[in-house]
Amino acid sequence: MTSVDAPTHDELVATMTGGMATSSPADFGGSDLLRPDGRPRPNFRAALRKIDNTRNAGTVLSLAVASVFIVWLVAQIGTWWAVALAIVPMGMVQTRMYILSHEAAHRLLFSNRTANDVIGINILGWLPLGTGTHHYRRGHANHHRDEFGPNEPDFLLYSFYPIVKASFRRKLRRDATGVSAYRLLKPRFTGLTMAEYRSLSMRFFAGQVVVFALFVLGGQPLLYPLLWVLPYLTYYQVQNRLRSVAEHGGMTRSSDRRMTTHHVEQHWLPGLFITPYGVGYHLAHHVDSGVPFRNLPTLHRALLDAGYLDGVTVWPNYRSLWKALVQPSS
């Protein structure tokens, strides 16, 4: 038999990515505020990298209050339709917890390293069906270091776009029906039987024991699977895919962030449901991943004013980008 060499990573990049990277960014020579690669110059960078600890603490506290209020309100109404209507709001809370955990992974939630990691990684990255460890931080660092590179953790998630409409619908259907979440959570169960993964799995289940205990203390143990697990199995998975492909779907490996990351104009409605806390300013985030979320709009405006986005496809809204990410079924 004739052996077939596995494709190199460069070959994978050439055949699996770039379907949406059709823009031709103009040459950018920098500005008073920005370097030629778009990164802020030292004085501007220092201003951008200031973390608002007080407001961030209020944001974290508001999520705790919101989750308790949703459970309390559903319990007061006591009907099936109240549970159904609460799935999206609780999913929105979980989305925000994960995004703040992402902020903490960049060490940007709190300026105090211990507070940042304990609150952002160990709590916000643990209770909403996570492990609360630094594994995500390590993988995510590879994502920022070299988008679509050989260590990109989400290479397949962003590849092959645009895809046919039927395929995209199947992906969203799997997200909405818990199939995608099952694939993510299955290793936590199988990890219990594997020595090298057992501690990680046990930590995951310990987090859910804590959450369940809180529901029990509130007198609503039956609402745990309905208002904590179900939102993650459904709403969270759908919005996460929609946001992820809008960030990098179909882009390609490049030292120019304008070729690796989409930019979508931000509006309040998607900001409410899928891109809270400035996470929609994703091109600015990849230009300088050390800028806290509250300052990303300022960096984006500087990039826009300086001409960094000249020649780049700037999507006017998410609907237009999602429409471009799919093509009619053949």
C-alpha positions as a Markdown table, in Angstrom:
| # | Residue | x | y | z |
|---|---|---|---|---|
| 1 | Met | 0.0 | 0.0 | 0.0 |
| 2 | Thr | 1.2 | 3.5 | -0.8 |
| 3 | Ser | 1.3 | 5.7 | 2.3 |
| 4 | Val | -0.3 | 9.1 | 2.1 |
| 5 | Asp | 1.4 | 11.9 | 3.9 |
| 6 | Ala | -0.8 | 13.9 | 6.3 |
| 7 | Pro | -1.3 | 17.5 | 5.1 |
| 8 | Thr | 0.8 | 20.1 | 6.7 |
| 9 | His | -0.8 | 22.8 | 8.7 |
| 10 | Asp | -0.2 | 25.4 | 6.0 |
| 11 | Glu | -2.1 | 23.1 | 3.6 |
| 12 | Leu | -4.9 | 22.8 | 6.1 |
| 13 | Val | -5.0 | 26.6 | 6.4 |
| 14 | Ala | -5.1 | 27.0 | 2.6 |
| 15 | Thr | -7.9 | 24.5 | 2.1 |
| 16 | Met | -10.0 | 25.0 | 5.2 |
| 17 | Thr | -9.9 | 28.8 | 5.9 |
| 18 | Gly | -10.1 | 32.1 | 4.2 |
| 19 | Gly | -13.5 | 31.8 | 2.6 |
| 20 | Met | -14.6 | 35.1 | 4.2 |
| 21 | Ala | -11.2 | 36.9 | 4.2 |
| 22 | Thr | -11.9 | 38.6 | 0.9 |
| 23 | Ser | -11.2 | 42.2 | 1.9 |
| 24 | Ser | -7.9 | 43.9 | 1.0 |
| 25 | Pro | -6.8 | 46.0 | 4.0 |
| 26 | Ala | -5.1 | 49.2 | 3.0 |
| 27 | Asp | -1.5 | 49.7 | 4.1 |
| 28 | Phe | -1.4 | 51.2 | 7.5 |
| 29 | Gly | 1.6 | 53.2 | 8.6 |
| 30 | Gly | 0.4 | 54.0 | 12.1 |
| 31 | Ser | -0.7 | 57.2 | 13.7 |
| 32 | Asp | 0.0 | 59.3 | 16.8 |
| 33 | Leu | -1.9 | 56.8 | 18.9 |
| 34 | Leu | -1.3 | 53.6 | 17.0 |
| 35 | Arg | 1.6 | 51.5 | 15.8 |
| 36 | Pro | 1.7 | 50.2 | 12.2 |
| 37 | Asp | 0.2 | 46.9 | 13.4 |
| 38 | Gly | -2.7 | 48.7 | 15.1 |
| 39 | Arg | -1.5 | 48.3 | 18.6 |
| 40 | Pro | -1.7 | 51.4 | 20.8 |
| 41 | Arg | 1.5 | 53.4 | 21.4 |
| 42 | Pro | 2.8 | 53.4 | 25.0 |
| 43 | Asn | 0.9 | 56.5 | 26.4 |
| 44 | Phe | -2.4 | 55.5 | 24.8 |
| 45 | Arg | -1.8 | 51.9 | 25.8 |
| 46 | Ala | -1.3 | 52.9 | 29.4 |
| 47 | Ala | -4.6 | 54.8 | 29.4 |
| 48 | Leu | -6.5 | 52.0 | 27.7 |
| 49 | Arg | -5.2 | 49.3 | 30.1 |
| 50 | Lys | -6.6 | 50.8 | 33.2 |
| 51 | Ile | -9.0 | 48.4 | 34.9 |
| 52 | Asp | -12.2 | 49.8 | 36.6 |
| 53 | Asn | -12.2 | 47.5 | 39.6 |
| 54 | Thr | -15.2 | 49.2 | 41.3 |
| 55 | Arg | -17.5 | 48.9 | 38.2 |
| 56 | Asn | -16.4 | 45.4 | 37.5 |
| 57 | Ala | -17.2 | 44.3 | 41.1 |
| 58 | Gly | -20.6 | 45.8 | 40.6 |
| 59 | Thr | -21.0 | 43.9 | 37.4 |
| 60 | Val | -20.1 | 40.6 | 39.1 |
| 61 | Leu | -22.5 | 41.3 | 41.9 |
| 62 | Ser | -25.3 | 42.2 | 39.5 |
| 63 | Leu | -25.0 | 38.7 | 37.9 |
| 64 | Ala | -25.4 | 37.0 | 41.3 |
| 65 | Val | -28.4 | 39.2 | 42.1 |
| 66 | Ala | -29.9 | 38.5 | 38.6 |
| 67 | Ser | -29.6 | 34.8 | 38.9 |
| 68 | Val | -31.3 | 34.8 | 42.3 |
| 69 | Phe | -34.0 | 37.1 | 41.2 |
| 70 | Ile | -34.9 | 34.9 | 38.2 |
| 71 | Val | -35.2 | 31.8 | 40.3 |
| 72 | Trp | -37.2 | 33.7 | 42.9 |
| 73 | Leu | -39.6 | 35.2 | 40.3 |
| 74 | Val | -40.2 | 31.8 | 38.6 |
| 75 | Ala | -40.9 | 30.3 | 42.0 |
| 76 | Gln | -43.4 | 33.0 | 42.8 |
| 77 | Ile | -45.3 | 32.6 | 39.6 |
| 78 | Gly | -45.1 | 28.8 | 39.8 |
| 79 | Thr | -46.2 | 27.9 | 36.3 |
| 80 | Trp | -44.5 | 26.0 | 33.4 |
| 81 | Trp | -44.6 | 29.0 | 31.2 |
| 82 | Ala | -42.7 | 31.0 | 33.8 |
| 83 | Val | -40.0 | 28.4 | 33.6 |
| 84 | Ala | -40.0 | 28.5 | 29.8 |
| 85 | Leu | -39.7 | 32.2 | 29.7 |
| 86 | Ala | -36.9 | 32.2 | 32.2 |
| 87 | Ile | -34.6 | 30.0 | 30.1 |
| 88 | Val | -33.3 | 32.8 | 27.9 |
| 89 | Pro | -32.7 | 35.3 | 30.8 |
| 90 | Met | -30.8 | 32.7 | 32.8 |
| 91 | Gly | -28.9 | 31.8 | 29.7 |
| 92 | Met | -28.0 | 35.5 | 29.3 |
| 93 | Val | -26.7 | 35.4 | 32.9 |
| 94 | Gln | -24.5 | 32.4 | 32.1 |
| 95 | Thr | -23.3 | 34.0 | 29.0 |
| 96 | Arg | -22.2 | 37.0 | 31.0 |
| 97 | Met | -20.5 | 34.8 | 33.5 |
| 98 | Tyr | -18.4 | 33.1 | 30.8 |
| 99 | Ile | -17.5 | 36.4 | 29.2 |
| 100 | Leu | -16.3 | 37.8 | 32.5 |
| 101 | Ser | -14.3 | 34.6 | 33.0 |
| 102 | His | -12.8 | 35.2 | 29.5 |
| 103 | Glu | -11.9 | 38.7 | 30.8 |
| 104 | Ala | -10.3 | 37.2 | 33.8 |
| 105 | Ala | -8.4 | 34.8 | 31.6 |
| 106 | His | -6.7 | 37.9 | 30.1 |
| 107 | Arg | -6.1 | 39.1 | 33.7 |
| 108 | Leu | -8.4 | 42.1 | 33.0 |
| 109 | Leu | -11.3 | 41.6 | 35.4 |
| 110 | Phe | -9.5 | 42.9 | 38.5 |
| 111 | Ser | -6.1 | 44.5 | 38.8 |
| 112 | Asn | -5.4 | 42.4 | 41.9 |
| 113 | Arg | -4.2 | 39.0 | 40.5 |
| 114 | Thr | -5.7 | 36.9 | 43.3 |
| 115 | Ala | -9.1 | 38.6 | 43.1 |
| 116 | Asn | -9.0 | 38.3 | 39.3 |
| 117 | Asp | -8.3 | 34.6 | 39.4 |
| 118 | Val | -10.5 | 33.6 | 42.3 |
| 119 | Ile | -13.6 | 35.5 | 41.2 |
| 120 | Gly | -13.1 | 35.3 | 37.5 |
| 121 | Ile | -11.6 | 31.9 | 36.9 |
| 122 | Asn | -12.4 | 29.8 | 40.0 |
| 123 | Ile | -15.9 | 31.0 | 40.6 |
| 124 | Leu | -17.4 | 32.5 | 37.3 |
| 125 | Gly | -15.5 | 29.9 | 35.3 |
| 126 | Trp | -16.7 | 27.1 | 37.6 |
| 127 | Leu | -20.3 | 27.5 | 38.6 |
| 128 | Pro | -22.0 | 27.8 | 35.1 |
| 129 | Leu | -21.1 | 24.2 | 34.2 |
| 130 | Gly | -17.3 | 24.8 | 34.0 |
| 131 | Thr | -14.2 | 23.5 | 35.7 |
| 132 | Gly | -12.9 | 26.8 | 37.2 |
| 133 | Thr | -9.3 | 25.9 | 36.2 |
| 134 | His | -6.7 | 27.7 | 34.1 |
| 135 | His | -7.0 | 25.2 | 31.2 |
| 136 | Tyr | -9.0 | 27.7 | 29.2 |
| 137 | Arg | -6.5 | 30.5 | 29.8 |
| 138 | Arg | -3.7 | 28.3 | 28.4 |
| 139 | Gly | -5.6 | 27.3 | 25.3 |
| 140 | His | -7.0 | 30.8 | 24.7 |
| 141 | Ala | -3.5 | 32.2 | 24.8 |
| 142 | Asn | -2.7 | 30.1 | 21.8 |
| 143 | His | -5.7 | 31.5 | 20.0 |
| 144 | His | -4.4 | 35.0 | 20.5 |
| 145 | Arg | -0.8 | 34.2 | 19.8 |
| 146 | Asp | -1.5 | 32.8 | 16.4 |
| 147 | Glu | -5.1 | 32.7 | 15.1 |
| 148 | Phe | -5.6 | 29.6 | 12.9 |
| 149 | Gly | -2.1 | 28.5 | 13.9 |
| 150 | Pro | -1.1 | 24.9 | 14.7 |
| 151 | Asn | -2.2 | 25.3 | 18.3 |
| 152 | Glu | -5.5 | 27.1 | 17.6 |
| 153 | Pro | -8.0 | 25.4 | 19.9 |
| 154 | Asp | -11.0 | 26.3 | 17.8 |
| 155 | Phe | -9.6 | 25.7 | 14.3 |
| 156 | Leu | -12.5 | 23.5 | 13.2 |
| 157 | Leu | -15.1 | 25.9 | 14.6 |
| 158 | Tyr | -14.0 | 28.7 | 12.4 |
| 159 | Ser | -13.2 | 26.7 | 9.3 |
| 160 | Phe | -15.0 | 26.0 | 6.0 |
| 161 | Tyr | -17.1 | 29.1 | 6.0 |
| 162 | Pro | -19.1 | 30.1 | 4.1 |
| 163 | Ile | -21.1 | 26.8 | 4.5 |
| 164 | Val | -24.3 | 25.7 | 3.0 |
| 165 | Lys | -27.5 | 26.8 | 4.7 |
| 166 | Ala | -28.6 | 23.3 | 5.5 |
| 167 | Ser | -25.3 | 22.6 | 7.3 |
| 168 | Phe | -25.6 | 25.8 | 9.3 |
| 169 | Arg | -29.1 | 24.9 | 10.3 |
| 170 | Arg | -28.0 | 21.4 | 11.4 |
| 171 | Lys | -25.3 | 23.0 | 13.6 |
| 172 | Leu | -27.8 | 25.4 | 15.2 |
| 173 | Arg | -30.4 | 22.5 | 15.7 |
| 174 | Arg | -27.7 | 20.5 | 17.5 |
| 175 | Asp | -26.9 | 23.5 | 19.7 |
| 176 | Ala | -30.6 | 24.1 | 20.5 |
| 177 | Thr | -31.4 | 20.5 | 21.3 |
| 178 | Gly | -28.5 | 19.8 | 23.7 |
| 179 | Val | -26.4 | 17.7 | 21.3 |
| 180 | Ser | -23.5 | 20.1 | 21.2 |
| 181 | Ala | -23.6 | 20.5 | 25.0 |
| 182 | Tyr | -23.6 | 16.7 | 25.4 |
| 183 | Arg | -20.4 | 16.5 | 23.3 |
| 184 | Leu | -18.8 | 19.1 | 25.5 |
| 185 | Leu | -19.9 | 17.5 | 28.8 |
| 186 | Lys | -19.4 | 13.9 | 27.9 |
| 187 | Pro | -15.6 | 14.1 | 28.7 |
| 188 | Arg | -16.5 | 15.2 | 32.3 |
| 189 | Phe | -18.4 | 11.9 | 32.8 |
| 190 | Thr | -15.8 | 9.7 | 31.0 |
| 191 | Gly | -13.1 | 11.5 | 32.8 |
| 192 | Leu | -14.2 | 10.0 | 36.1 |
| 193 | Thr | -12.9 | 6.6 | 34.9 |
| 194 | Met | -9.5 | 8.0 | 33.7 |
| 195 | Ala | -6.9 | 8.8 | 36.3 |
| 196 | Glu | -5.4 | 11.7 | 34.3 |
| 197 | Tyr | -8.7 | 13.5 | 34.0 |
| 198 | Arg | -10.5 | 12.4 | 37.2 |
| 199 | Ser | -9.5 | 15.5 | 39.3 |
| 200 | Leu | -10.8 | 17.8 | 36.5 |
| 201 | Ser | -14.1 | 15.9 | 36.3 |
| 202 | Met | -14.5 | 15.8 | 40.0 |
| 203 | Arg | -14.0 | 19.5 | 40.2 |
| 204 | Phe | -16.7 | 20.0 | 37.5 |
| 205 | Phe | -19.2 | 17.9 | 39.4 |
| 206 | Ala | -18.3 | 19.6 | 42.7 |
| 207 | Gly | -19.2 | 22.9 | 41.2 |
| 208 | Gln | -22.6 | 21.6 | 40.2 |
| 209 | Val | -23.1 | 20.2 | 43.7 |
| 210 | Val | -22.6 | 23.7 | 45.0 |
| 211 | Val | -25.1 | 25.2 | 42.6 |
| 212 | Phe | -27.6 | 22.5 | 43.4 |
| 213 | Ala | -27.1 | 23.1 | 47.1 |
| 214 | Leu | -27.9 | 26.8 | 46.5 |
| 215 | Phe | -31.2 | 25.8 | 44.8 |
| 216 | Val | -31.9 | 23.5 | 47.7 |
| 217 | Leu | -31.3 | 26.2 | 50.3 |
| 218 | Gly | -33.7 | 28.4 | 48.3 |
| 219 | Gly | -36.3 | 25.7 | 48.5 |
| 220 | Gln | -36.3 | 25.1 | 44.8 |
| 221 | Pro | -34.3 | 21.9 | 44.0 |
| 222 | Leu | -36.4 | 21.0 | 41.0 |
| 223 | Leu | -35.5 | 24.3 | 39.3 |
| 224 | Tyr | -31.8 | 23.4 | 39.2 |
| 225 | Pro | -32.1 | 21.2 | 36.0 |
| 226 | Leu | -34.7 | 23.6 | 34.5 |
| 227 | Leu | -33.1 | 27.0 | 35.2 |
| 228 | Trp | -29.4 | 26.1 | 35.4 |
| 229 | Val | -28.6 | 23.0 | 33.3 |
| 230 | Leu | -31.3 | 23.6 | 30.5 |
| 231 | Pro | -30.2 | 27.1 | 29.7 |
| 232 | Tyr | -26.6 | 25.9 | 29.2 |
| 233 | Leu | -27.8 | 22.9 | 27.1 |
| 234 | Thr | -29.8 | 25.1 | 24.7 |
| 235 | Tyr | -29.6 | 28.9 | 24.7 |
| 236 | Tyr | -25.9 | 29.2 | 25.7 |
| 237 | Gln | -24.8 | 26.9 | 22.9 |
| 238 | Val | -26.8 | 28.7 | 20.2 |
| 239 | Gln | -25.5 | 32.2 | 21.1 |
| 240 | Asn | -22.0 | 30.9 | 21.6 |
| 241 | Arg | -21.9 | 29.6 | 18.0 |
| 242 | Leu | -23.5 | 32.7 | 16.5 |
| 243 | Arg | -21.0 | 34.9 | 18.3 |
| 244 | Ser | -18.0 | 32.7 | 17.6 |
| 245 | Val | -18.5 | 32.4 | 13.8 |
| 246 | Ala | -19.1 | 36.2 | 13.7 |
| 247 | Glu | -15.7 | 36.7 | 15.3 |
| 248 | His | -13.5 | 34.4 | 13.1 |
| 249 | Gly | -15.7 | 32.3 | 10.8 |
| 250 | Gly | -14.0 | 31.9 | 7.4 |
| 251 | Met | -11.1 | 34.2 | 8.2 |
| 252 | Thr | -7.5 | 32.9 | 7.9 |
| 253 | Arg | -4.1 | 32.8 | 9.5 |
| 254 | Ser | -2.2 | 36.1 | 9.2 |
| 255 | Ser | 0.0 | 38.5 | 11.1 |
| 256 | Asp | -2.5 | 41.1 | 10.1 |
| 257 | Arg | -5.4 | 40.9 | 12.6 |
| 258 | Arg | -7.7 | 42.4 | 9.9 |
| 259 | Met | -7.4 | 39.1 | 8.1 |
| 260 | Thr | -8.1 | 36.9 | 11.1 |
| 261 | Thr | -11.0 | 38.6 | 12.7 |
| 262 | His | -14.3 | 40.2 | 11.6 |
| 263 | His | -15.6 | 43.5 | 12.8 |
| 264 | Val | -19.3 | 44.1 | 13.2 |
| 265 | Glu | -20.8 | 47.4 | 14.0 |
| 266 | Gln | -22.3 | 47.2 | 17.5 |
| 267 | His | -25.9 | 47.8 | 18.5 |
| 268 | Trp | -27.8 | 47.4 | 21.7 |
| 269 | Leu | -29.9 | 44.4 | 20.8 |
| 270 | Pro | -27.1 | 41.9 | 20.0 |
| 271 | Gly | -25.3 | 43.5 | 22.9 |
| 272 | Leu | -28.1 | 42.4 | 25.1 |
| 273 | Phe | -28.3 | 38.8 | 23.9 |
| 274 | Ile | -24.9 | 37.6 | 22.6 |
| 275 | Thr | -22.3 | 40.3 | 22.8 |
| 276 | Pro | -22.4 | 42.0 | 26.3 |
| 277 | Tyr | -19.5 | 43.7 | 27.9 |
| 278 | Gly | -17.9 | 44.9 | 24.7 |
| 279 | Val | -17.0 | 41.4 | 23.5 |
| 280 | Gly | -18.4 | 42.4 | 20.1 |
| 281 | Tyr | -15.4 | 44.7 | 19.6 |
| 282 | His | -13.5 | 41.6 | 18.7 |
| 283 | Leu | -11.1 | 43.0 | 16.1 |
| 284 | Ala | -10.0 | 45.6 | 18.6 |
| 285 | His | -9.6 | 42.9 | 21.2 |
| 286 | His | -7.3 | 40.9 | 18.9 |
| 287 | Val | -5.3 | 44.0 | 18.0 |
| 288 | Asp | -4.5 | 44.3 | 21.8 |
| 289 | Ser | -5.8 | 41.6 | 24.0 |
| 290 | Gly | -4.6 | 43.5 | 27.1 |
| 291 | Val | -7.3 | 46.2 | 26.9 |
| 292 | Pro | -10.2 | 45.7 | 29.3 |
| 293 | Phe | -13.6 | 45.4 | 27.8 |
| 294 | Arg | -14.8 | 48.8 | 29.0 |
| 295 | Asn | -12.0 | 50.4 | 26.9 |
| 296 | Leu | -12.4 | 48.4 | 23.7 |
| 297 | Pro | -14.9 | 51.0 | 22.2 |
| 298 | Thr | -12.2 | 53.7 | 22.6 |
| 299 | Leu | -9.6 | 51.5 | 20.9 |
| 300 | His | -12.0 | 50.7 | 18.1 |
| 301 | Arg | -12.7 | 54.4 | 17.5 |
| 302 | Ala | -9.0 | 55.1 | 17.3 |
| 303 | Leu | -8.5 | 52.3 | 14.8 |
| 304 | Leu | -11.4 | 53.7 | 12.7 |
| 305 | Asp | -10.3 | 57.3 | 12.9 |
| 306 | Ala | -6.7 | 56.5 | 11.9 |
| 307 | Gly | -7.8 | 54.5 | 8.9 |
| 308 | Tyr | -6.8 | 51.0 | 10.2 |
| 309 | Leu | -10.1 | 49.7 | 8.9 |
| 310 | Asp | -9.8 | 51.1 | 5.4 |
| 311 | Gly | -10.3 | 48.4 | 2.8 |
| 312 | Val | -11.7 | 46.0 | 5.5 |
| 313 | Thr | -15.3 | 44.6 | 5.3 |
| 314 | Val | -17.0 | 46.2 | 8.2 |
| 315 | Trp | -20.3 | 44.4 | 8.7 |
| 316 | Pro | -23.2 | 46.8 | 9.5 |
| 317 | Asn | -24.9 | 44.3 | 11.7 |
| 318 | Tyr | -24.7 | 40.6 | 12.7 |
| 319 | Arg | -27.6 | 39.6 | 10.5 |
| 320 | Ser | -25.6 | 40.7 | 7.4 |
| 321 | Leu | -22.6 | 38.7 | 8.5 |
| 322 | Trp | -24.5 | 35.6 | 9.4 |
| 323 | Lys | -26.2 | 35.8 | 6.0 |
| 324 | Ala | -22.9 | 36.0 | 4.3 |
| 325 | Leu | -21.5 | 33.0 | 6.3 |
| 326 | Val | -24.1 | 30.7 | 4.7 |
| 327 | Gln | -24.9 | 30.0 | 1.1 |
| 328 | Pro | -27.9 | 28.3 | -0.5 |
| 329 | Ser | -28.0 | 24.6 | -0.2 |
| 330 | Ser | -26.8 | 22.8 | -3.3 |
